[in-house]
Structure formats: structure tokens, C-alpha cells
Amino acid sequence: MSTPIVGLSPRGSAADIPRSISRQLVELAVRNGVHGRAVRNAAVLAHPEVLARCRDLPELAVE
């Protein structure tokens, strides 16, 4: 993931969200991974290893 740009909201920007092979944003896959749910479309991700990094980010931790 890229480093968030200074001045943006704490949620970052669309540049921080992983993309599929066809360059579409995959917010649902990230949300499901962060919440511990199965990610059904991981095969279409350009870099599926990003889901593990998103799951471990403290700023995305589920309370």
C-alpha cells in the first residue's frame, strides 16, 4: 500500500485501496478481510497478499 498523502482524511484515499487485475477497487474484499470474513473474490486481486497487510493495520482494527 502507498503512504497516505498529508492533508487527507485518516481513511486515506482511493490510491490506498487494493485493486483487481482489471484495476477496479476492491473495497468489499478489504472490508471482509478486516472483519475476519471469507474473501470470495481473492483470485481476481492483482496482489492478493495486500489483504493480509490490510488485516494487520491498526487503523483498520475492528473494535
C-alpha positions in Angstrom: 0.0 0.0 0.0 1.1 3.5 -0.6 1.7 6.0 2.1 -1.3 8.3 2.7 -0.9 11.8 1.4 -0.6 14.5 4.1 -3.8 16.5 4.4 -6.2 13.8 3.6 -8.7 12.3 6.0 -7.4 9.5 8.3 -9.2 7.0 6.0 -6.6 7.7 3.2 -7.5 7.9 -0.4 -8.6 5.6 -3.2 -4.9 5.1 -4.1 -4.6 3.2 -0.8 -7.3 0.6 -1.7 -6.2 -2.6 -3.4 -7.3 -3.2 -7.0 -8.3 -6.2 -9.1 -6.5 -7.3 -12.2 -8.8 -5.1 -14.2 -7.8 -2.1 -12.0 -11.2 -1.9 -10.2 -11.2 -1.0 -6.5 -11.9 -4.0 -4.2 -13.2 -2.3 -1.0 -15.5 -5.2 -0.2 -12.7 -7.7 -0.2 -10.7 -5.5 2.2 -13.7 -5.0 4.5 -14.4 -8.7 4.6 -10.8 -9.5 5.3 -10.6 -6.9 8.1 -13.8 -8.2 9.7 -12.5 -11.8 9.6 -14.9 -12.9 6.9 -14.1 -15.0 3.9 -12.9 -13.1 0.8 -14.7 -14.8 -2.1 -13.0 -12.9 -4.9 -9.4 -13.0 -3.8 -8.4 -14.7 -7.1 -9.2 -11.5 -9.1 -6.9 -9.4 -7.0 -3.8 -8.0 -8.7 -1.8 -8.6 -5.4 -3.8 -10.8 -3.0 -1.1 -10.5 -0.4 -2.3 -7.0 0.3 -5.3 -8.3 2.1 -3.1 -9.7 4.9 -1.4 -6.3 5.3 -4.8 -4.6 5.4 -6.0 -7.0 8.1 -3.0 -6.2 10.3 -3.2 -2.4 10.1 -4.1 -0.9 13.5 -6.0 2.0 11.9 -8.4 -0.6 10.4 -8.8 -2.6 13.5 -12.4 -3.6 14.3 -13.5 -2.6 17.8 
